[in-house]
């Protein structure tokens, strides 16, 4: 098993400062939990803020919080993510976005009665995360 960048940094910090107490932030706890639930092969759709820390724990993300010159379609990815969560987006458009990026999971603070909440209830299994976010594992075609 590969140790995450965060784990390696914490180990190094603890060796250098053995008397200091280290507490994980909510961001790190959430990202660690997503990494454990989704796995390293996951592709996660979420807002740039909700998904920015996830790659440190293995999963890939559709949207980036910071610019990366290797991701030439970053603006399109951000627009598609915003459109996925928009209340007036059709289910067919949401499915097309998920397929375009080979998404396996969706992360966000989704209200269950919202249009995207209804869509995710139908097409995914919800896992609660620390704090306000939920992780939705998309159902495979053979799961119905």
C-alpha positions in Angstrom: 0.0 0.0 0.0 1.3 3.4 -0.9 1.3 6.0 1.9 -0.3 9.3 1.0 1.7 12.5 0.7 -0.1 13.8 3.8 0.8 10.6 5.8 4.5 10.9 4.9 4.5 14.6 5.8 2.9 13.8 9.2 5.4 11.1 9.9 8.3 13.4 9.1 6.8 16.2 11.2 6.3 13.9 14.2 9.9 12.7 14.0 11.1 16.3 13.9 8.7 17.6 16.6 7.9 14.6 18.9 6.4 16.7 21.7 3.8 18.5 19.6 0.3 17.2 19.3 -0.9 16.9 15.7 -4.7 17.0 15.0 -6.1 16.4 11.5 -8.2 19.1 10.1 -11.8 18.4 8.9 -10.5 18.8 5.3 -7.8 16.0 5.9 -10.3 13.7 7.7 -12.8 14.1 4.9 -10.3 13.6 2.1 -8.8 10.5 3.9 -12.3 9.0 4.3 -13.1 9.6 0.6 -9.8 8.0 -0.4 -10.7 5.0 1.8 -14.2 4.7 0.4 -13.6 5.5 -3.2 -10.2 4.1 -3.8 -7.3 5.2 -6.0 -9.1 4.4 -9.3 -12.0 6.7 -8.5 -12.9 9.7 -10.5 -14.8 12.2 -8.4 -17.0 15.1 -9.6 -17.5 18.0 -7.1 -17.0 21.7 -6.8 -13.3 22.8 -6.9 -13.5 23.6 -3.2 -15.1 20.3 -2.2 -12.7 18.2 -4.2 -9.4 20.1 -4.0 -7.7 17.9 -1.3 -8.9 14.5 -2.6 -6.0 13.7 -4.9 -3.6 13.6 -1.9 -5.4 10.4 -0.9 -5.6 8.7 -4.3 -8.8 9.6 -6.2 -8.7 11.7 -9.3 -11.0 14.7 -9.6 -12.8 16.4 -12.5 -12.4 20.0 -11.3 -9.3 21.7 -9.9 -9.1 24.5 -7.4 -5.8 25.7 -8.8 -4.7 26.1 -12.4 -2.7 23.2 -13.9 -1.1 23.8 -17.3 -1.4 20.1 -18.1 -5.2 20.2 -17.8 -6.1 22.1 -21.0 -9.9 21.8 -20.6 -10.0 23.0 -17.0 -12.6 25.8 -17.8 -14.9 23.3 -19.5 -14.6 20.9 -16.6 -15.5 23.6 -14.1 -18.5 24.7 -16.3 -19.6 21.0 -16.6 -19.4 20.5 -12.8 -21.4 23.7 -12.2 -24.0 22.6 -14.7 -24.2 19.1 -13.1 -25.2 20.7 -9.8 -27.5 23.4 -11.3 -31.2 22.8 -10.5 -32.4 23.1 -14.1 -30.0 20.6 -15.6 -31.8 17.6 -17.1 -31.0 14.1 -16.0 -29.8 13.3 -19.6 -27.3 16.2 -19.3 -26.1 15.0 -15.9 -25.6 11.5 -17.3 -23.7 12.9 -20.2 -21.4 14.8 -17.9 -20.7 11.7 -15.8 -19.9 9.7 -18.8 -17.7 12.3 -20.4 -15.3 12.3 -17.5 -15.8 8.6 -16.5 -17.1 9.7 -13.1 -17.4 7.0 -10.4 -18.4 9.2 -7.4 -19.9 12.6 -6.8 -19.1 14.7 -3.7 -21.0 17.7 -2.3 -23.4 19.1 0.2 -26.5 18.0 -1.7 -30.0 18.7 -0.4 -31.9 15.5 -0.8 -35.0 17.3 -2.1 -33.2 19.2 -4.7 -33.2 18.1 -8.4 -29.6 16.9 -8.1 -30.4 15.2 -4.8 -33.3 13.3 -6.5 -31.0 12.3 -9.4 -28.3 11.0 -7.0 -30.8 9.1 -4.9 -31.8 7.3 -8.1 -28.3 6.7 -9.5 -26.0 6.4 -6.5 -25.5 5.2 -3.0 -24.8 7.9 -0.4 -22.1 7.8 2.2 -21.9 10.5 4.9 -18.6 12.1 5.4 -17.2 14.2 8.3 -18.7 17.6 8.2 -21.3 18.7 5.7 -20.4 16.7 2.6 -21.7 13.4 1.3 -20.0 11.0 -1.1 -22.3 9.4 -3.7 -21.0 6.1 -5.3 -22.6 5.8 -8.7 -24.4 2.6 -9.3 -23.0 0.3 -12.1 -25.3 -0.4 -15.0 -25.9 -3.9 -13.6 -27.1 -2.6 -10.2 -30.1 -0.8 -11.6 
